[in-house]
Amino acid sequence: MVVHLPRTAVHTGRMGDVLGDPPDQLRGFVRDGRIVVMPARRNRRRMLLEQVAWAFEPGRQYPEAAVDAVLKGVVDDHCTLRRHLIDEDFLTRNTSGVYWRSGGAVHV
């Protein structure tokens, strides 16, 4: 099976680059482009999730394997991160296991 990764993750060359240079409020939660701890405060957690959501192109559909490939590049527990992205409405999943970005800011 071929897994097509989001362009932003592919073009950076490293999956850890998905998080880029985090804002000051998130520096304690990210080290070397990877999430080391999920923020307990909802506003910071949403900020971090939005950074991760930017790895997914709005309007494009992704199989679960592609989503997992990106998330594994930024955190050890990719299943929990995927659940957070869905619960906070950054990603949506249909019954066929197809995901798409459904929330967060977009680059214009």
C-alpha positions, 0 to 999 in steps of 0.5 A: 500500500502506498501512503501519500503524506501531506505536502507540508510534511513531505516538503520539509524533509523531516516529519519533526518539522511539522511543528516548525518553530513553536511559539514561546507558549509552547516551547516547554511542550516541544523539543527537537520538533517533537511533542514531549508532553501534551499541555493540560490547559486547553488553550495551549493544547489547542494552539499545539494541535493547530500547529500539527493540523497545518501539516494537513492540506484543507480539502484533501482526504487522507487514509489513516496510515498517512495521518499516522505517519505524520503524527508518529513523526511528532509524538510517541503516542500518535493515537492519542494525538489523533484523538485530540485532533478529532475531539477538538475539530481539527480533523474529521474521520468518516466511517471508512477511515478517511480523514480530512482537515476540518478546522484551524487556521489556513495559510493564505 
